[in-house]
Amino acid sequence: MRTRSTALIIVLCALMLGVVAIGAGAAGCPASGGSVLPFPSPAPTSDIQFVGRGWGHGVGMSQYAARGGARLGCSAAELLTTMFPGTTVSSTQPIPSNIRVGLYPSGPSTGWPGPVASLIVENLAGYALTWKLDGSDAGSMPTGASWTVNRVKDGGFTITGAGAPAGELGNASSILALPLAGTHTIRLPAKGRTYRYGRLEFGAATSTKAWVTLDIANVDKYLYGLGEMPASWGDDAADALKAQAIAARNYAVRAHGNGLKGNCNCHLYDSTADQVYAGKANEDPRWIDAVEATSGKLLTHNGTIAQTFYSSSHGGWSESSVFTWGGNIPYLQPVDLSRWEAAGDVPATHAQWTLSIDPTSLGDLFGIGPVIDVDLPHPHGMSGRIGNPARGYPGVILRTASETHTVSGNTFRSVMNGWSGSKGYLFRSTLFRVIETSNPPVPLSGDWDGDGDDDVGWFIDGHVALRMGDGSTVGFDFGDPGDTPIVGDWDGDGIDTIGVVNAGWWRLRNTNSTGTADVKFSFGWGTDVPLAGNWDGVPGDEIGIRRDKTFRLKFGLGGGTADVIFGFGLGSDIPITGDFDANGVDDVGVVRDNAWRMKFSFQGGPADLLFYFARPNDGDVPVTGDWDGDGLDTVGVVRDTNSFRLKNAHAGGSADLIIFLQP
């Protein structure tokens, strides 16, 4: 291992948390990931604080990532096939000739508006409109008229209003309808929406209430009225609108293929239970252009129409369907979308959100006593979302003074939304963390790209930002707030990767990306300082700890007792590791005040090398690494939380290289 980062959080308490800068994308359609989207850092409070990213289920298409990707030069097809890996945009699948949209009920169960006993319909067309009863004329509705359709118990309908037909119309099996032709505009005051496409139908849902459905004779005309993406995005992200049009068409066609829903005689609802159909108000020319430009196009996977789930923003990463809902769909897999979302101007309430609740209120929500601890144990989903214990993920663990209560991430989000929604803010996703303390950023160093030179980076409460040899920054999530980062070449492939340690538990990952740990074990105590290095000269790094003034090194990755134990330095020293004599085996050292002391053997005694560099006694944070690729690990410091000042020799004086990287 060429690089060492000192992971002593106590040394970093004076550093301020920052935001990692994101580099510009390449020409054409750049990669969707690789940017840095940290969790927010709220001010300390005595309440229990939750911080999160994204809004929605996080599966499939992120609408704000689509916006960002389109702005960066990606086509609708590139957006969709990235977010739904393995799919193809195709025009070979048949499109149904009609789609039935449920207005009442507008959802599958209680909690959604249900069937109606009466409904007001206003004629805004400017001329009379003809109603139909079982296909025959049933009355002419004057321009400007407002008619109320009433369901008659165990019978048909009555209509009241100026010029309305008298008496009862039809029977319990009758369909009362008002055909629209694209120019006939009506308004339903109860919905607050106007419509001009389709055929407004009333039918018997119960003995006293009616279902109300729009039967639209063209799927694209249905898409015209969707309210799922702002048409204004077409000004600089037209391909995002096209991607949305294809995704929404997929959703509608699949819904048609599933047949009619029993409670509404419809294929899909007009709400977020399916897709929001807002009618005429959403028929913006920019959105209609996107629908028409993609007419007939669907997203397919192996010749079948894909399930194109989408939500507002994914917080940087999409999640798999098997993690979220339990069904493993091959094209609904985790995808790093951080670069695209960063370019999508995600609103602050979507990108990063916070919520605070006092311990008693949190316990009351779940029928338990005051909560003294909230635990989100690993593993999480690939995106970092909190999972379901029924599917092998720990979920959310709430602890009181006398009991432990466990719920899934989705259940926790739902309960918290019920509490917070009435207060005007929401628990927007299952990509969240609990903040118990505010931890400073920790500097990192390692050979992230295998080019032989060590580079630098930051760890911020589970978010990692690494500066690569070409100057670009790679960002991803691994670990949690309170974890101590550790860097090493765990699998001997020549690339240093990240691990985290918490209370003696080590979780090591073999790639610099979001995901679960490849190696997990327990070694040491919670108060120990974790170390890593190549102690035996065999490819691949091992582990160690510093306890008081004792180094305890393990020749391998795993638990058990240390293979080497020796004392060196004082208990208050900052430990460092690296190949300080370029012999292929890593050594240990300590930093005291501004003096660097290295030991070239695993035994006590005086230092083999002593020199003075920078000002660790005044707040500089030590790091080590092979900055010039010559096989010798040398020293450096982080000053003012943004500048890495690196030295290519064991000597004092000014830095040979200064790298600015804001956390």
Phi, psi and omega in degrees: 000123186275337189236145175231138171246134176281122188254034180272102180298328183296334179285337190261009189297342180272354185277147181259142180288136181230192180238133182283133178289146182250129180285160179290149180283161178282167177295156183080217180258104182284165176305146185284338186243187175103003178262182187241117178235090184283162169288153177291165180234087182289162177293147181301148179206161177282347177285168172278126185250137173242139175236143182209173178225147174083167179218115178122186185287338175081013182254135175084236187268128167270121182295321179287330173294322176298318178298312181296316179298320178296319178298327181278357175112011182273141176280167178302319180295320179294321178299311185290315184288341172283314184281340173237075188301137179092002181261169180221141172278125188225153175244019186264348183274143179290146177252129180297158185277346179208166175214131182257124187249122181279118175268319174219120353294156179250017178196172190279347189203186175301150186103338174255152173305131183261196177298162188242147172277330177207157182208132178273135177235127180251137178267110178253012189287334184093002177204169184291146177241142184260124176274155180235143173236112183051038176094347180256155180301137183233003178146150180254120184268114184298156176299136180080356183288154175236109182253145175249119178270127182242136175276129179267133183304124178057022180222220181258243187219157164234155178233132176241149182137166183300121178080007182287150178296146181272157173079179180279140181250123173071200183219190187297338181260003184283155173244118174263130189220153172232103180289139175243156186228025180089337175247342179279111182255129175234163178229138172251102183303325181297329177272333188072027185229152174246152184222149175220001177242147172099197183226112180284121185236142173242132177217163185288118173264316175224186180292342183233357184226157183242147165274152180230124187223146169259121176261104185260127190275016179202123184298322179295324177296325173297315181298327180308324187266007181289144178245049186260341180212135180300128179297335180299339177297340179295345180292325179225004181214053184301327181288339172294318176298320179294319177298319178297320180298317179293315180299317180292323177296316175306313183299316181293317182294319177295321178297320177298318180295337178280353178087181185280140174282138188292328187274350183227357186052042184226163175276325178207160180274165181266016186239186177293353171297333172228262176230143183283111176260107185260356175078212190300327183299337182261007183275064178281140181304326181293320178288318178299321177301319180295319178297313183291325180294337181249013185307131180085353184268138178225158175265126184236157176225116182052041175083000178247156182285124186286153172274106188263072175292147177208158174209176191301297180212150187255004180070020177110331181223137168278166182237161181282153177293326182293325176289318188281315187238343177105348178258124184274101178258123192299333182260005174250079187234164178297134177223134176284113182244019190296322181292316180294317180295324178297330180272358186265005181051053178296130179303151183303325181290339177267317187291314182215125181227155180228154178208133180239143179211142180284154185302324180291315180296321178297316178297320179300323181299330184249012176069030179232179179285184178305134183276126179258347180201139173241123183243135177239072186291155174283158004275150170260182174289170179303327180280349186097003181288158181269132191258201187244122178303331179293343179245022173092009178249145188294330182077210181251126179250119178255128182243133171250187179292341186231353184206166176237133182233128184240133177223162177285163177300319180294319178295317179299315179299316182298315180295317180294326176295320179300325179281315188276335183301324179290346180261002174091009175217163192229153169271095204276343182200176174266008174268084185215165176223160175256134182256115176256329176218163177256110185262141178285161177291150181244126178288148180235157171210141181178166177271086188287336185243005176072022182270002178094345177254141176276146179237183188237173180184186181221149170240124182229095174049048177096355175253136185243135174231120184241130175271121182275171182298333180272005179093350178283164180242132176250129180236145178196169179255134172201128182093185186223164172304136182096343176288151172258124181283152177219141185242136176190163173269083191290330183251007175071025181266005178089003180240127177280139180227179191261147167223168175225152180229135177212120178055039179085356178263127183253134174231115186244138180242139185269356174227150179274079183200163175293144178158184179275163180292142175276332180226132179224136178194172178245132178204125178089186181250168180294335180270355180287154172265118182287146180227161174214149178180165176267091187280340188242002178080357176275139181308135182108138183268156178243189187238170176191176176218157171245119180237116187056243179251020184249132171268132178233108188251142182242128179271068180157180178247103181167176181279193181103196181269159178291148177275332180224132177227127178204157179260142177200129179083191180255159182297336180273355180292155173268120181282147174224160176221159178160167178274085189278350177240010174058038179255008178089358178237136181283149181244178176239164177197177177220154175242127179227122187058240176246021179258133178253124182240121180248145178239126185264011176212158183271068179201163180288184180115183182288163179294146174276342181212133179222129174205172185239133180206135174062203187224060176304332179287348179248016175115349175296140181255121184290143168221159177225157178173168176266087190287335184245007174073023182266005179090357181249122174280131179234194195246171176191171176220157170256126182239134177062026174062013180215351182237124173268118182251110195245143183241135182265006179213160176280082184199161174278196180099194182279162180290147176275337184212133176238125179241127178263121178215109182281134178286000000 
